[in-house]
Amino acid sequence: MCPYYNTNMAALLPHKELTVEVRNDILTVLADGQSTASTYRDKVLKTEDSASVVLKYNDIIAMKRAERSALVKGMDVVYIYHDTIDEASHTSDTAVFAACDKAISELKNLVRIIVNEFGGTNILITADHGFLYTYSPLKEEDKVDKRGFFDVDVTNSDITKKESIKRCVEYGRRYAIMQKGVQPDYLMSVKFLGGNTEFDGFAPRESIRIKMNGGGMNFVHGGISLQEMVVPVIEYHYLRNDSMEYKRNKQKYDTKPVTVNLLSANRKISNMIFSLNFYQKDAVSTNREAATYQVYFTDEDGKQISDIQKIIADKTSDNGAERTFRCQFNLKSLKYSNTATYYLVIADEQGLQLPQREPFQIDIAFAVDEFDFFS
């Protein structure tokens, strides 16, 4: 991925080669010679596959079901662009947090539309870039002045300044693209499009920003930090319950909560306070989700006789030894019979599974103060 967000969107389009050129003083990204500006993306996509279309989330979400279904009818590939987070950042830096939650909700709704209305089965969700956010106010040492873009080694005349500005083709708070040969102060050189252009790329180190007019210093993107460059790729494959692939691989595809079993072998309790070990059978994975269990003891009639312990079964390790839990229980001060059967109950907190019941014997000589010695 290229570190500059003006080429990242283009990188998501089908292409053999990305190039750039300056058109009307604006850096334009080309995919195999075609402009990748928003108005041309549909054309670029159709060059690869004529049965394809580019849509915007805000447009299709406002349409009626029949209208949007007509747009994708007969299409092999549908690109849907979603821009909630970036749009929010233009309003206020702090708005991006609520926008992230909103974006997740909107994407889930979009997947539902693709599956239920479009009949889509193979869905890829990704992003063109990540972002940085700095909570605390930025100090002057957190910023780089764009005057460093000038050729400071030559006479600092107005002509030199104007020429230097021309040689800075484009810049933002986290990147600068220069004509070859320019060496801006305080910026780190980064290979731009594999070095096969007449331009060089530069980025501030760490979380430094380049000074620009206006607000928006806390929320930035376009640099080379992991947060800005590493993006998620979610592959969603929809299967109908009656499909042959689903039937053959039902166990693989069904998402179920992980289960918890009693690990301790001893089924006899001889103390009011004692501990037991439990085991999370499966690791949390693609089709095994975390679950929370309540664990407690009851008598034969189902009356609770101990405190309740909670097990949050969210372990992801493949090592079974790392998926164990130890819980301490306190029995109520009651009279227990060593011939009766008591039960350890392992209950799913959401009530989606039948509770497990493990029989126990309780043999405690003085579990209750029968003679009221301590009153």
Secondary structure, DSSP 4 states (H G I P E B T S, - for coil): --SSHHHHHHHTS--S-EEEEEETTEEEEEETTEE-SGGGHHHHHHHH-SSEEEEEHHHHHTS-HHHHHHHHTT-SEEEEE--HHHHHHHH-TTHHHHHHHHHHHHHHHHHHHHHHTS---EEEEE-S---EE--SPPPGGGEE-GGGGS-TTS---HHHHHHHHHHEEEE-SS-EEEETT---TT-EEE--GGG-SSEEEEE-STT-EE--SSS--SEE-SSSSHHHH---EEEEE---TTSHHHHHTHHHH--EE--EEE-----EE-SSEEEEEEEESS--BTTEE-EEEEEEEE-TT--B-B--EEEEE----S-GGGGEEEEEEEB-S----TTS-EEEEEEETTS-SPPEEEEEEE--TTSS-TT-TT-
